[in-house]
Amino acid sequence: MKKSVGPFRNLSSLSEQDAEAVAQHIRQEGRNFASQRSADYMMIRRELERKAYEQFITKGGKPSNHYPHYLTLGACAWLESWYTEPDWVTILWEDLPASGMESTG
């Protein structure tokens, strides 16, 4: 995550027009990994997220959002390199809610 933006902000939660405007701004800045994404990145991302959402529900999952938050278990130097001002959030495993995250398959 970018330190100045904060955690749990997501392009997918924006309208198509707003998400594309942010993506275009990032490409124009050319300062980090995300600036190298193709012009059709948001279209592809939304389609893949829709499929993942549907499959999760099919397997018994009960998502609370229509879009995912991408996380890693532990630090990831490669992902930190994506941002000009990287930051991270630490959540203890036992603090994660069990409800809504289960899957039967």
CYANA upper distance limits for C-alpha pairs under 8 A (distance plus 0.5 A):
  1 MET  CA      5 VAL  CA      7.99
  1 MET  CA      6 GLY  CA      7.14
  1 MET  CA      7 PRO  CA      6.64
  1 MET  CA     80 GLU  CA      8.33
  1 MET  CA     83 TYR  CA      7.57
  1 MET  CA     86 PRO  CA      6.22
  1 MET  CA     87 ASP  CA      6.12
  1 MET  CA     88 TRP  CA      6.83
  2 LYS  CA      6 GLY  CA      6.75
  2 LYS  CA      7 PRO  CA      8.32
  2 LYS  CA     83 TYR  CA      6.42
  2 LYS  CA     84 THR  CA      7.72
  2 LYS  CA     85 GLU  CA      5.96
  2 LYS  CA     86 PRO  CA      5.42
  2 LYS  CA     87 ASP  CA      6.49
  3 LYS  CA      7 PRO  CA      8.45
  3 LYS  CA     85 GLU  CA      6.03
  3 LYS  CA     86 PRO  CA      6.06
  3 LYS  CA     87 ASP  CA      5.53
  3 LYS  CA     88 TRP  CA      8.43
  4 SER  CA     85 GLU  CA      7.91
  5 VAL  CA      9 ARG  CA      7.93
  7 PRO  CA     88 TRP  CA      8.10
  7 PRO  CA     89 VAL  CA      7.67
  8 PHE  CA     69 HIS  CA      7.08
  9 ARG  CA     13 SER  CA      8.39
 10 ASN  CA     14 LEU  CA      7.86
 10 ASN  CA     69 HIS  CA      7.56
 11 LEU  CA     19 ALA  CA      5.87
 11 LEU  CA     22 VAL  CA      8.31
 12 SER  CA     19 ALA  CA      7.43
 12 SER  CA     46 ARG  CA      7.42
 12 SER  CA     67 TYR  CA      6.64
 13 SER  CA     67 TYR  CA      7.21
 14 LEU  CA     18 ASP  CA      6.34
 14 LEU  CA     19 ALA  CA      5.86
 15 SER  CA     19 ALA  CA      6.46
 16 GLU  CA     20 GLU  CA      6.59
 17 GLN  CA     21 ALA  CA      6.73
 18 ASP  CA     22 VAL  CA      6.79
 19 ALA  CA     23 ALA  CA      6.62
 19 ALA  CA     42 MET  CA      7.94
 20 GLU  CA     24 GLN  CA      6.45
 20 GLU  CA     42 MET  CA      7.34
 21 ALA  CA     25 HIS  CA      6.66
 22 VAL  CA     26 ILE  CA      6.74
 23 ALA  CA     27 ARG  CA      6.76
 23 ALA  CA     35 SER  CA      8.32
 23 ALA  CA     42 MET  CA      8.31
 24 GLN  CA     28 GLN  CA      6.65
 24 GLN  CA     39 ALA  CA      8.31
 25 HIS  CA     29 GLU  CA      6.70
 26 ILE  CA     30 GLY  CA      6.98
 26 ILE  CA     31 ARG  CA      8.22
 26 ILE  CA     34 ALA  CA      7.25
 26 ILE  CA     35 SER  CA      5.66
 27 ARG  CA     34 ALA  CA      7.54
 27 ARG  CA     35 SER  CA      4.35
 27 ARG  CA     36 GLN  CA      6.90
 27 ARG  CA     37 ARG  CA      7.66
 28 GLN  CA     35 SER  CA      7.51
 29 GLU  CA     35 SER  CA      7.46
 30 GLY  CA     35 SER  CA      5.43
 30 GLY  CA     36 GLN  CA      7.83
 31 ARG  CA     35 SER  CA      7.08
 31 ARG  CA     84 THR  CA      7.59
 32 ASN  CA     36 GLN  CA      8.14
 32 ASN  CA     81 SER  CA      8.25
 32 ASN  CA     82 TRP  CA      6.03
 32 ASN  CA     83 TYR  CA      6.22
 32 ASN  CA     84 THR  CA      6.86
 33 PHE  CA     37 ARG  CA      8.22
 33 PHE  CA     81 SER  CA      7.92
 33 PHE  CA     82 TRP  CA      5.15
 33 PHE  CA     83 TYR  CA      7.56
 34 ALA  CA     82 TRP  CA      7.08
 37 ARG  CA     41 TYR  CA      6.61
 40 ASP  CA     44 ILE  CA      6.84
 41 TYR  CA     45 ARG  CA      6.47
 42 MET  CA     46 ARG  CA      6.47
 43 MET  CA     47 GLU  CA      6.84
 44 ILE  CA     48 LEU  CA      6.76
 45 ARG  CA     49 GLU  CA      6.57
 46 ARG  CA     50 ARG  CA      6.53
 47 GLU  CA     51 LYS  CA      6.85
 48 LEU  CA     52 ALA  CA      6.72
 49 GLU  CA     53 TYR  CA      6.51
 49 GLU  CA     67 TYR  CA      7.01
 49 GLU  CA     68 PRO  CA      7.74
 50 ARG  CA     54 GLU  CA      6.73
 50 ARG  CA     66 HIS  CA      8.49
 50 ARG  CA     67 TYR  CA      8.28
 51 LYS  CA     55 GLN  CA      6.64
 52 ALA  CA     56 PHE  CA      6.53
 53 TYR  CA     57 ILE  CA      6.86
 53 TYR  CA     63 PRO  CA      8.34
 53 TYR  CA     66 HIS  CA      7.44
 53 TYR  CA     67 TYR  CA      7.90
 54 GLU  CA     58 THR  CA      6.66
 55 GLN  CA     59 LYS  CA      6.74
 56 PHE  CA     60 GLY  CA      7.06
 56 PHE  CA     61 GLY  CA      5.65
 56 PHE  CA     62 LYS  CA      8.23
 56 PHE  CA     63 PRO  CA      8.43
 56 PHE  CA    103 SER  CA      7.67
 57 ILE  CA     61 GLY  CA      5.16
 57 ILE  CA     62 LYS  CA      6.68
 57 ILE  CA     63 PRO  CA      7.99
 59 LYS  CA    103 SER  CA      6.16
 59 LYS  CA    104 THR  CA      6.11
 59 LYS  CA    105 GLY  CA      5.92
 60 GLY  CA    102 GLU  CA      7.64
 60 GLY  CA    103 SER  CA      5.61
 60 GLY  CA    104 THR  CA      6.08
 60 GLY  CA    105 GLY  CA      8.10
 61 GLY  CA    100 GLY  CA      6.79
 61 GLY  CA    101 MET  CA      6.51
 61 GLY  CA    102 GLU  CA      5.97
 61 GLY  CA    103 SER  CA      5.32
 61 GLY  CA    104 THR  CA      8.01
 62 LYS  CA     99 SER  CA      8.50
 62 LYS  CA    100 GLY  CA      4.99
 62 LYS  CA    101 MET  CA      6.86
 62 LYS  CA    102 GLU  CA      7.84
 63 PRO  CA    100 GLY  CA      6.13
 63 PRO  CA    101 MET  CA      7.22
 64 SER  CA    100 GLY  CA      7.38
 72 THR  CA     76 CYS  CA      7.81
 76 CYS  CA     80 GLU  CA      6.90
 77 ALA  CA     81 SER  CA      6.84
 78 TRP  CA     82 TRP  CA      7.63
 79 LEU  CA     83 TYR  CA      8.17
 80 GLU  CA     86 PRO  CA      5.95
 80 GLU  CA     87 ASP  CA      8.06
 81 SER  CA     86 PRO  CA      8.06
 82 TRP  CA     86 PRO  CA      8.29
 91 ILE  CA     95 ASP  CA      7.17
 91 ILE  CA     96 LEU  CA      7.85
 92 LEU  CA     96 LEU  CA      7.50
 97 PRO  CA    101 MET  CA      8.14
 98 ALA  CA    102 GLU  CA      7.32
